[in-house]
Amino acid sequence: MAAKRPTRPRRVLVLDVGGTHVKAAFSGRAREIKIVSGPTMTPHEMIRKLAGRLLGRSYDAVAIGYPGPVRHGRIVGEPHNLGPGWLGFDFESALHRPTRIINDAAMQALGSYRGGRMLFLGLGTGLGTAMILDGTIAPLELAHLPYKKGKTYEDFVGDAALKRMGRRKWRKEVFEVAATFYAALEPDYIVIGGGNQRHLKELPPHAERGDNRSAIAGGARLWAGPTPPTAPVPAPRTHARPSHGKLGGR
């Protein structure tokens, strides 16, 4: 039986699940725990690896950023960059704490949000996408939509693309994808996060660099209330909208 849910826990364990690592941290603490993940990692293996690292540490609730589709707090599809068994896994029983699950890009977006219409792009093993629209989180699954040459957006800006094309061509693709999404979704601003954002010397128009700890902040916010706080949005930069931007191939 799941533990009784606190309305606002004092200490949240946040798990940012990625294709190469799982980062764990506690709300209000700077130190992170990191374990290796990879294409064969199952949720059972993740819990086993974390158990020893969390021994003796107290927390009231758990927030999980999952690299795949989540609806109404439930995983609805297996991840592209991890092993099987995530769909239907009982995290509350495994972790013995009330647990909230959200798409990993949405959790990072929540930690980066400061009002208005924000588009989040996470450049990591794959491509994470999410929007927050005036306080309402809207997880997106744009990464695996058809883009060009019979491939998806993730095929051009994911980690495999970076290694295959090299930084110069990869950066050009990131700029093109950001321009396409900006034209189609009309955000006030874009936040670019994820581990591979460090390879961008410059950012696309209308974009700002995300903080690597935004996912941890987002996990804490997930338990703070039903919607993230809002704040005034700065005036957009004076860049013309690209005329070629649209979802799908060109």
C-alpha positions in Angstrom: 0.0 0.0 0.0 1.3 3.4 -0.9 2.3 5.7 1.9 0.0 8.6 2.9 0.8 11.6 0.8 1.9 14.8 2.5 0.5 18.0 1.1 3.9 19.6 1.0 6.9 17.4 2.1 9.8 19.0 3.9 12.5 17.1 2.0 12.1 15.7 -1.5 14.3 13.2 -3.2 14.5 14.2 -6.9 15.6 11.6 -9.5 16.5 13.0 -12.9 16.6 9.9 -15.1 18.7 10.2 -18.2 20.1 8.0 -21.0 23.7 8.0 -19.6 23.2 8.9 -15.9 20.6 9.1 -13.2 21.1 12.1 -11.0 19.7 12.1 -7.5 19.6 15.1 -5.1 17.6 16.3 -2.2 15.6 19.6 -2.3 17.6 22.4 -0.7 20.9 20.6 -1.1 23.6 21.3 -3.7 25.3 17.8 -3.6 24.2 15.3 -6.2 24.4 11.5 -6.3 25.1 10.2 -9.8 24.9 6.6 -11.1 25.5 5.3 -14.6 22.4 4.3 -16.6 22.5 3.3 -20.3 20.5 1.4 -22.9 20.0 -1.7 -20.7 19.0 -0.1 -17.4 15.7 -1.2 -15.9 13.9 0.4 -13.0 14.8 -2.5 -10.8 18.5 -1.9 -11.5 18.2 1.8 -10.9 16.5 1.2 -7.5 19.2 -1.4 -6.6 22.1 1.0 -7.5 20.5 3.9 -5.6 19.7 1.9 -2.5 23.2 1.8 -1.2 23.9 5.5 -2.0 20.7 6.6 -0.2 21.2 4.4 2.9 20.7 6.4 6.1 19.3 9.5 4.2 15.8 10.7 5.2 13.3 12.1 2.8 9.5 12.5 2.8 8.6 12.2 -0.9 10.1 11.5 -4.3 9.9 13.3 -7.7 11.0 11.5 -10.8 11.9 13.0 -14.2 11.3 10.2 -16.7 12.7 10.3 -20.2 9.5 9.3 -22.0 5.8 10.0 -22.2 4.0 10.6 -18.9 0.2 11.3 -18.6 -1.5 12.3 -15.4 1.5 11.2 -13.4 1.8 7.8 -15.0 4.4 6.4 -17.4 2.6 5.5 -20.6 5.5 4.4 -22.8 8.9 2.7 -22.5 12.0 5.0 -22.9 14.0 5.1 -26.1 17.4 5.2 -24.4 17.0 2.8 -21.4 16.1 -0.8 -20.8 12.5 -2.2 -20.5 10.2 -2.5 -17.6 9.4 1.1 -16.8 5.8 0.9 -17.9 3.7 -0.1 -14.9 6.6 -0.1 -12.4 5.5 0.7 -8.8 7.9 3.3 -7.7 6.1 4.1 -4.5 6.4 0.5 -3.3 10.0 0.4 -4.4 11.0 3.6 -2.8 8.6 3.5 0.2 7.6 7.1 -0.3 4.8 9.1 -2.0 6.1 9.6 -5.6 5.2 12.0 -8.4 6.4 11.3 -11.9 6.7 13.8 -14.7 8.5 13.9 -18.1 12.2 14.7 -17.6 12.2 17.7 -19.9 9.0 19.0 -18.2 10.7 18.7 -14.8 13.7 20.7 -16.1 11.4 23.2 -17.7 9.6 23.6 -14.4 12.9 24.4 -12.6 13.8 27.0 -15.3 10.4 28.7 -15.6 10.0 32.4 -14.8 6.7 33.2 -16.4 4.8 33.6 -19.7 5.2 31.1 -22.6 8.4 29.2 -22.3 9.8 26.5 -24.6 12.4 24.1 -23.1 14.8 22.1 -25.2 17.0 19.6 -23.5 20.1 18.6 -25.4 21.3 15.3 -23.9 21.3 11.7 -25.0 18.2 12.6 -27.0 16.1 15.7 -27.3 13.7 16.7 -24.5 10.9 19.1 -25.2 8.3 20.8 -23.0 6.4 24.1 -22.8 4.9 26.0 -19.9 2.1 28.2 -20.9 1.2 30.9 -18.3 1.8 28.4 -15.5 0.5 25.2 -17.1 3.0 22.5 -17.9 2.6 21.0 -21.4 5.0 18.1 -21.9 5.9 17.6 -25.6 7.2 14.6 -27.6 8.7 16.5 -30.6 11.9 14.6 -30.6 10.6 11.6 -32.6 8.5 13.5 -35.1 9.6 13.3 -38.8 12.1 16.1 -39.6 14.0 15.6 -42.9 15.8 12.9 -44.9 13.4 10.3 -43.3 14.8 11.0 -39.9 13.6 12.7 -36.7 14.5 15.9 -34.9 16.4 13.8 -32.3 18.4 12.1 -35.1 19.9 15.6 -35.9 20.4 17.1 -32.5 20.8 14.2 -30.1 24.1 12.9 -28.7 24.6 10.4 -31.5 24.3 13.2 -34.0 26.9 15.3 -32.2 29.3 12.5 -32.4 28.5 11.6 -36.0 28.5 15.1 -37.5 30.9 17.0 -35.2 30.3 20.2 -33.3 30.1 22.6 -36.2 27.4 20.9 -38.2 25.6 19.8 -35.0 25.4 23.5 -33.8 23.9 24.5 -37.1 21.2 21.8 -36.7 20.4 23.0 -33.2 19.9 26.5 -34.5 17.6 25.3 -37.3 15.6 23.1 -35.0 15.2 25.9 -32.4 14.1 28.3 -35.2 11.5 25.8 -36.4 10.0 25.2 -33.0 10.1 29.0 -32.2 8.1 29.7 -35.4 5.6 26.9 -34.8 5.0 27.3 -31.1 5.5 31.0 -30.6 7.0 31.0 -27.1 8.1 34.2 -25.3 11.6 32.7 -24.8 13.5 29.4 -25.1 15.6 27.8 -22.4 18.2 25.3 -23.7 19.3 22.8 -21.1 20.8 19.3 -21.0 24.4 18.2 -20.8 25.2 19.0 -24.4 24.2 22.6 -24.3 27.8 23.2 -23.1 28.9 22.6 -26.7 27.0 25.7 -27.9 29.4 28.7 -28.1 26.4 30.9 -28.9 22.7 30.4 -28.5 19.9 30.6 -31.0 17.8 33.7 -31.2 15.3 34.1 -28.3 17.2 31.5 -26.3 18.9 31.5 -22.9 21.1 28.9 -21.3 19.5 26.7 -18.6 21.1 25.7 -15.3 22.2 22.1 -14.9 20.4 21.9 -11.5 17.1 23.1 -13.0 15.8 19.5 -12.9 16.3 19.3 -9.2 14.6 22.6 -8.6 11.7 21.4 -10.8 11.3 18.2 -8.8 11.0 20.3 -5.6 8.5 22.6 -7.3 6.5 19.5 -8.4 5.6 19.0 -4.7 5.3 22.6 -3.9 1.9 23.1 -5.5 -0.3 22.4 -8.6 1.3 25.0 -10.8 4.7 26.7 -10.9 5.1 30.3 -9.8 5.0 33.0 -12.4 7.0 36.1 -12.9 7.2 39.0 -15.4 8.6 38.0 -18.7 11.4 40.1 -20.2 10.9 41.8 -23.5 11.8 39.5 -26.4 15.0 40.1 -28.3 14.6 41.8 -31.6 15.0 39.0 -34.0 12.8 38.4 -37.0 10.8 35.2 -36.9 12.2 32.6 -39.4 9.9 32.2 -42.4 10.8 28.5 -43.0 9.9 27.2 -39.5 7.3 24.5 -39.4 6.9 21.1 -37.8 7.9 18.2 -40.1 10.2 18.0 -43.1 11.3 20.7 -45.4 
